[in-house]
Amino acid sequence: MKFLFTQLLYFFQHKTARRNLATLWKFFAFLLLIICVYSVCFHLLMMYEDRYYSWITGFYWTMTVMSTLGFGDITFHSDFGLLFTMIVLISGVLFLLIILPFTFIQFFYAPWLEAQESARSPRKLPESIRDHVIITCVDPVTTRLIEYLNRQNIQYYILTDSSQEASALLDQGYKVVVGEPDRPETYRRVQVDRAALVVVTNDDLISTNISFTIRQVSQDVPIVTNANHEHSIDILEFSGNISVYEFMKMLGESLSRRAYGVGSGAAVIGRFDDLLISELPVRYTAIEGMTLAESGIRQSTGVTVIGIMDEGRFGAPNPRSVIEPHAILMLAGSTSQLKAFEEAYPVTYTQDPDKPQVLILGGGRVGQVAAQTLAEHGIKYRIVEKRAVRADGPHNEFTILGDAADINTLKAAGIESAKSVIVTTHSDDMNIYLTFYCRQLRADIQIISRSILERNVSKLHMAGADLVMSYSSLGAGVIFQLLRPNEVSLFTEGLIVMNKKAGTDLAGKSIMESGIREKTGFSIIAIRREDRLTVSPPPQTEINEQDELIVIGTAENEKLFTEL
């Protein structure tokens, strides 16, 4: 009943709705006037034929003829009467069967549906709300960000100027506010001055407009945005954004840095104060084929192996776990510990100076950035691009023009001798296809693939990818870390880092006795006790009730850890 009242209130208060109702009432008045005129004429013609009926009968005859029911119980006998009947019939078809339905739909039913949708979507947030996140665009990055926000119970609202879009988003379970993003009043209604963050991931032109609009209302609220083009960064920063990122550039750099030969070994993917989380492809290292016990990593360097990624699946390690050549070790330790690890277990990678070591499939923005990063590290590469416009770019001398799905093109690019392939096209369907194709050609090659949507990450691993980086997760992780700077954001799909108080159930137990790894699949990688962070604590470490545990595991097991 309250919802119906809200719809009626919106409907009758809206100027357009009131104007539509006035037009509809005028039409009904005109229709009633015609019916009355026809009823009078009916009586006059019946009197001409020396027949008499009541006024109610006159209205009855007019309505039956105009609506084409035509019961035939009352008919004229004269030619004048029959001619009048035909006029009433034709006008009834025109007004009742054609004009009336369209008029009713246009001036009442359609506005009523719009009022229903608008009543569902709030146009103002309560003044008591604060520390919420305002999102101005729905895309893969913000969709992934909302998952992080929900996990941490952080309030968010998507701002849209379309009631239809708002209704669709509400049906999907999102929180929505309706308002025009280029009007200052909109941001006053969503309490932007009390917001924790405004996320603006529209295109560069719209983002600039939105940023200037927000700054008319609040000079202090943090704004973060994504620059689609490098030349837009200065403009977006000038318009009032505190954080402007190029997610495409970051993705290209992250993909290329995971190729064999780039860097000295382990790549840092997360940070928590002095704690670093890194990943290391096992191939070309001395520990390839050993068990964890045989490798002696913790004893010799202090670094903790917190997990083993195999075909995209995260597994909790044990001393008997075999370090397969295609696996990726997840490592946790301090800067000095990781340095000691790299010195103790160097990557024995050698490259042929006459042949490309990395193939980049796709010469778009991500592919160009990946090529630039490889060039800076002295790695020979080839780009495969089928569009002549893209192939004629800054790296055109190292670009092969052709279809990456053609074996002859891949052979010309050097697929038979390359050690890594980076798949960077802007289509997840194509990335899955090329990943599977390259895996069939080379079982031993390292395949690093880009994913647009998080839901396609597992499919890319099934297709044969060794590493998958999601554009949506990378962007969402960077933005989320602005809200929670003391928490770790990993750019590796499927893994999460959490920090929780130990509580009474774990107090007095050692890490080994707690059974956290066995029961939940999560591993304790650090313990904060009285503002002191202990990185990679030994299994014999006793847990206190007030200790803050920093753990890593998969999103699927998060509920198990929370319950424990």
HUURCOR-V385583 format. One line per field, one symbol per residue. phi: phi as a letter, one per 30 degrees, with the letter a starting at -180 (. if undefined). psi: psi as a letter, one per 40 degrees, with the letter a starting at -180 (. if undefined). A space follows every 50 residues. Layout:
phi = ???
psi = ???
This chain:
phi = .ddddddddddddddddddddddddddddddddddddddddeddddddci bbbddddddddddddddidhdidbbdccddddddedddddddedddccdd ddddddcbddddddddddddcdcacddddahcccccacbedddddddddd dchcdbbccbccddddddddddjdcbbclddccededddchddcddaccc cddeddddddddddddcbccddbbbccdbddddddddddjddbbbcdddd dddddddcdejcicldcdcabbhddccbbbddeicdddjdcddddidddc bidcdclbcbhiccbddbecdddddcdbdccbldedddddddddbddccb bddcbdcbcccjcdddddddddddddcicdbbccbccddddccdcddccc dldddcdddddddjddcdcbbccbdcbddddddddddddddbdcddccbc bdcddcdddddddkddbbccdddddddddddddbdccdccccdicbcbbb ddiddcdicdedddiddddbidbdcabcbhicccdhddddddccdcdccc bbacddcedddddd
psi = dddddddddddedhddddddddddddddddddddddddddddddddddef ihiiddddddddddddeedgdeehiieiddddddddddddddddddecdd ddddddedddddddddddddhieiiieeiifihhhehhiddddddddddd defhiihhhiehdddddddddeeihihhiheehddddddefdeeidihhh faidddddddddddeddhedhhhhihhdideeddddddeehdhhigdddd ddddddeeihehaebhhheihgbehhhiihhdifieeheiiddddfdddd eehhheihhhfehhhhiidehhgideihhhihiiddddddddddgihghi iheeihdhhhhhfaddddddddddddefhhihhhhehddddfadfdefhh hiheehddddddefddeieihhheiehddddddddddddddhdeihhhii hdideeddddddeehdhhhhddddddddddeddgeeihhiehieiihihi idaddeheiiddddfddddeeihheihhhfehhhhgiidehhhideihhh iiaiddedddddd.
